């Protein structure tokens, strides 16, 4: 009788954006038998991965469209690439890159690789994804000053109308921040205040998810991963049933060299990126959540 090999549960890496999710996802994907998928619910990439046009950032799948997303994620996680979208790549790279991407997905499925979804924009869908695909989830947090400083350096503003147009978010996980979100949607604040509101909203949801199911959902602070990457990742690999290999160890070293600075430098870079007034603003606005996560 032919033996049936049970496929390992997919991994979801999420949390707030600018929390090191790409780095964490790539390190985990350096393990044997893991296949990395980059942000299928990011509005830039969702037409390509899911055939979903015009999604807002941090879209929450609702009962009215969950069948559509269920079908799309089934195809994605099975390796049957869902759509070769003609608008996704630049014309000069369109065909070669699209078809090569499709082939890599099918090859991963043939090899029965374990899918890793790296997507901070899936945060409000963790329960939905776990329910349908039994994923193991890694939840990431970052110090509020570091988060805000990262947004400031990138000049990444956020249009809060993308949340006010989602009643399920405002009536659900974001209910306690609804007045601030609606005010920010009407009159956008500066990037520091935007960052504080984003950090509070995303961190509250991340902590709620971790508290609900701490064994299934592994909570990590970006700072702890940066302080001693090898020790921190070895533990995470063990909890996710991933094999630690010399290849992963080399990847960590190579990434540190190619980035031009040790990861631990990121722990204090916000002190140069924010002035004293901005730091005080962030500390005041995020204190209720931050004081327990990052004691002075």
C-alpha positions as CSV (number, residue, x, y, z in Angstrom):
1,X,0.0,0.0,0.0
2,X,1.3,3.4,-0.9
3,X,2.0,5.6,2.2
4,X,0.4,9.0,2.4
5,X,2.7,11.8,3.5
6,X,0.9,14.4,5.5
7,X,1.7,17.9,4.3
8,X,2.9,20.3,7.1
9,X,0.6,23.2,8.0
10,X,1.3,26.5,6.2
11,X,3.0,29.3,8.1
12,X,1.6,32.8,8.3
13,X,4.0,35.7,9.2
14,X,2.0,38.8,10.1
15,X,1.7,41.7,12.5
16,X,2.3,45.4,11.8
17,X,4.1,46.4,8.7
18,X,7.7,47.8,9.3
19,X,8.1,45.1,12.0
20,X,10.7,43.0,10.1
21,X,8.1,40.6,8.6
22,X,10.0,40.3,5.3
23,X,13.3,39.5,7.2
24,X,11.5,36.9,9.4
25,X,9.7,35.4,6.4
26,X,12.9,35.0,4.4
27,X,14.8,33.5,7.3
28,X,12.1,30.9,7.9
29,X,11.9,30.2,4.2
30,X,15.6,29.3,4.2
31,X,14.6,26.1,5.9
32,X,14.4,23.0,3.7
33,X,11.0,22.4,2.1
34,X,9.6,25.9,2.7
35,X,8.2,28.1,-0.1
36,X,7.8,31.9,0.4
37,X,4.8,33.8,-0.8
38,X,5.0,37.6,-0.6
39,X,1.9,39.5,0.7
40,X,-1.1,38.1,-1.3
41,X,-3.4,40.6,0.5
42,X,-1.3,43.6,-0.3
43,X,-3.4,45.6,-2.8
44,X,-0.5,45.9,-5.1
45,X,-0.1,42.1,-5.4
46,X,-3.6,40.8,-4.7
47,X,-4.7,41.0,-8.4
48,X,-1.7,38.8,-9.2
49,X,-2.1,36.2,-6.4
50,X,-5.8,36.2,-5.7
51,X,-7.5,37.9,-8.7
52,X,-8.8,40.5,-6.3
53,X,-8.8,44.1,-7.7
54,X,-9.1,47.3,-5.7
55,X,-8.6,46.0,-2.2
56,X,-8.0,48.5,0.6
57,X,-5.0,48.0,2.9
58,X,-5.7,45.6,5.8
59,X,-8.8,44.3,4.1
60,X,-10.9,42.1,6.3
61,X,-12.6,39.2,4.5
62,X,-16.3,39.3,5.2
63,X,-19.1,36.6,5.0
64,X,-20.3,38.2,1.7
65,X,-17.1,37.5,-0.2
66,X,-15.4,34.7,1.8
67,X,-16.3,32.0,-0.8
68,X,-14.4,34.0,-3.5
69,X,-11.3,34.4,-1.2
70,X,-11.6,30.7,-0.2
71,X,-11.4,29.7,-3.8
72,X,-8.5,32.0,-4.5
73,X,-6.5,30.9,-1.4
74,X,-7.2,27.2,-2.3
75,X,-5.6,27.8,-5.6
76,X,-2.7,29.7,-4.2
77,X,-1.8,27.2,-1.4
78,X,-2.2,24.3,-3.8
79,X,0.3,25.7,-6.2
80,X,-2.2,26.2,-9.0
81,X,-1.2,29.7,-9.7
82,X,-4.5,31.7,-9.7
83,X,-4.0,34.3,-12.4
84,X,-1.4,35.4,-14.9
85,X,-2.4,39.0,-14.7
86,X,-1.4,41.1,-17.6
87,X,-1.1,44.3,-15.6
88,X,1.1,43.0,-12.8
89,X,4.5,43.2,-14.4
90,X,6.2,45.8,-16.6
91,X,5.5,45.0,-20.3
92,X,9.1,44.2,-21.0
93,X,9.2,41.6,-18.2
94,X,5.6,40.5,-18.3
95,X,5.7,37.1,-20.0
96,X,9.0,35.8,-18.9
97,X,8.5,36.8,-15.2
98,X,4.8,35.8,-15.0
99,X,5.3,32.4,-16.4
100,X,8.5,31.7,-14.4
101,X,6.6,32.7,-11.3
102,X,3.8,30.3,-12.2
103,X,6.2,27.5,-12.8
104,X,7.9,28.0,-9.4
105,X,4.5,27.7,-7.7
106,X,3.7,24.5,-9.5
107,X,7.2,23.1,-8.7
108,X,6.7,23.9,-5.0
109,X,3.4,22.1,-5.1
110,X,4.9,19.1,-6.8
111,X,7.6,18.9,-4.2
112,X,5.0,19.3,-1.5
113,X,6.7,22.3,0.0
114,X,5.4,24.0,3.1
115,X,3.8,27.3,2.1
116,X,4.9,30.4,4.1
117,X,2.6,33.5,3.6
118,X,4.4,36.7,4.6
119,X,1.7,39.3,4.9
120,X,1.2,42.1,7.5
121,X,-1.9,43.1,5.6
122,X,-3.5,39.7,6.5
123,X,-3.5,40.7,10.2
124,X,-7.3,41.0,10.5
125,X,-7.8,37.7,8.7
126,X,-5.7,35.5,11.0
127,X,-8.7,33.7,12.4
128,X,-10.2,33.2,9.0
129,X,-7.0,31.8,7.5
130,X,-6.3,29.5,10.5
131,X,-9.9,28.2,10.3
132,X,-9.6,27.2,6.7
133,X,-6.0,26.2,6.4
134,X,-4.8,25.4,10.0
135,X,-1.8,27.7,9.7
136,X,0.8,28.2,12.3
137,X,1.0,32.0,12.8
138,X,4.0,34.2,13.8
139,X,2.9,37.6,15.1
140,X,5.4,40.4,15.1
141,X,5.6,43.6,17.2
142,X,8.0,46.5,17.1
143,X,8.8,49.4,19.5
144,X,6.4,52.3,18.7
145,X,9.2,54.9,18.3
146,X,11.0,52.5,15.9
147,X,7.7,51.9,14.0
148,X,6.9,55.6,13.7
149,X,10.5,56.5,12.7
150,X,10.4,53.9,10.0
151,X,7.2,55.4,8.5
152,X,8.7,58.9,8.8
153,X,11.9,57.9,6.9
154,X,9.9,56.2,4.2
155,X,7.3,59.0,4.2
156,X,4.7,56.3,4.2
157,X,1.4,58.0,5.0
158,X,-1.9,56.1,5.5
159,X,-5.3,57.0,4.2
160,X,-7.7,56.0,7.1
161,X,-10.6,56.1,4.7
162,X,-9.5,52.6,3.8
163,X,-10.7,51.6,7.3
164,X,-13.8,53.8,7.6
165,X,-15.1,52.1,4.4
166,X,-14.9,48.7,6.1
167,X,-17.8,48.6,8.7
168,X,-16.7,45.2,9.8
169,X,-13.4,46.6,11.0
170,X,-14.8,49.6,12.7
171,X,-17.5,47.6,14.5
172,X,-15.1,44.7,15.3
173,X,-11.4,44.8,16.0
174,X,-11.0,48.6,15.6
175,X,-14.1,49.6,17.6
176,X,-12.2,51.1,20.5
177,X,-10.3,53.4,18.1
178,X,-13.3,54.3,15.9
179,X,-13.5,58.1,16.8
180,X,-9.8,58.6,16.2
181,X,-9.9,56.7,12.9
182,X,-12.9,58.6,11.6
183,X,-11.3,61.9,12.6
184,X,-8.1,60.9,10.8
185,X,-10.1,60.0,7.7
186,X,-11.7,63.4,7.6
187,X,-8.6,65.4,8.4
188,X,-5.3,63.5,8.0
189,X,-2.9,64.2,10.8
190,X,0.9,64.5,10.4
191,X,2.9,61.3,10.0
192,X,3.8,61.0,13.6
193,X,0.2,61.0,14.8
194,X,-0.7,58.7,12.0
195,X,2.0,56.3,13.0
196,X,0.8,56.3,16.6
197,X,-2.7,55.5,15.7
198,X,-1.6,52.7,13.3
199,X,0.7,51.3,16.0
200,X,-2.1,51.3,18.6
201,X,-4.6,49.7,16.3
202,X,-2.3,47.0,14.9
203,X,-0.7,46.2,18.2
204,X,-4.0,45.9,20.0
205,X,-5.2,43.3,17.4
206,X,-1.8,41.5,17.5
207,X,-1.9,41.1,21.3
208,X,-5.6,40.0,21.2
209,X,-4.7,37.3,18.7
210,X,-1.8,36.1,20.8
211,X,-3.8,36.0,24.0
212,X,-6.6,34.0,22.3
213,X,-4.3,31.2,21.2
214,X,-0.7,31.6,22.4
215,X,0.3,28.0,21.4
216,X,-0.9,28.3,17.8
217,X,0.2,31.9,17.4
218,X,3.8,32.7,18.3
219,X,4.3,36.3,19.4
220,X,7.8,37.9,18.8
221,X,9.2,41.4,19.3
222,X,11.4,42.6,16.5
223,X,13.9,43.8,19.1
224,X,14.4,40.3,20.6
225,X,15.0,38.9,17.1
226,X,17.6,41.6,16.3
227,X,19.4,41.3,19.6
228,X,20.5,37.7,19.2
229,X,19.2,36.5,15.8
230,X,20.6,33.0,15.9
231,X,19.3,32.1,19.4
232,X,15.9,33.7,18.7
233,X,15.4,32.0,15.3
234,X,16.6,28.6,16.5
235,X,13.8,28.7,19.1
236,X,11.3,29.8,16.5
237,X,12.4,27.1,14.1
238,X,11.9,24.5,16.8
239,X,8.4,25.7,17.6
240,X,7.4,25.6,13.9
241,X,9.0,22.2,13.3
242,X,11.5,23.6,10.8
243,X,15.0,22.2,10.4
244,X,17.9,24.5,11.3
245,X,20.7,24.0,8.8
246,X,24.0,25.6,7.9
247,X,22.3,27.2,5.0
248,X,20.0,29.2,7.4
249,X,23.0,30.1,9.5
250,X,24.8,31.4,6.4
251,X,21.7,33.3,5.3
252,X,21.6,35.2,8.6
253,X,25.2,36.1,8.3
254,X,24.9,37.0,4.6
255,X,21.9,39.2,5.3
256,X,23.7,41.1,8.0
257,X,26.7,41.7,5.7
258,X,24.6,42.8,2.7
259,X,22.5,45.2,4.7
260,X,25.6,47.0,5.7
261,X,24.8,47.2,9.4
262,X,24.1,44.7,12.2
263,X,20.5,44.2,13.0
264,X,21.0,45.4,16.6
265,X,21.7,48.9,15.2
266,X,18.0,49.0,14.3
267,X,17.2,49.0,18.1
268,X,18.2,52.6,18.6
269,X,18.2,54.2,15.1
270,X,14.8,55.8,15.9
271,X,16.6,58.1,18.4
272,X,18.3,59.8,15.4
273,X,15.3,59.7,13.2
274,X,12.9,61.3,15.6
275,X,13.5,64.5,17.5
276,X,12.9,64.9,21.2
277,X,9.4,66.4,20.8
278,X,8.4,63.6,18.4
279,X,9.7,60.9,20.8
280,X,7.6,62.4,23.6
281,X,4.5,62.5,21.4
282,X,4.9,58.8,20.5
283,X,5.6,57.8,24.1
284,X,2.5,59.6,25.3
285,X,0.2,58.4,22.6
286,X,1.2,54.7,22.8
287,X,1.8,54.5,26.6
288,X,-1.3,52.3,27.5
289,X,0.0,49.5,25.3
290,X,3.7,50.2,25.1
291,X,4.5,50.3,28.8
292,X,3.8,46.6,29.3
293,X,5.6,45.6,26.1
294,X,8.6,47.9,26.4
295,X,9.2,48.9,30.1
296,X,11.4,52.0,30.4
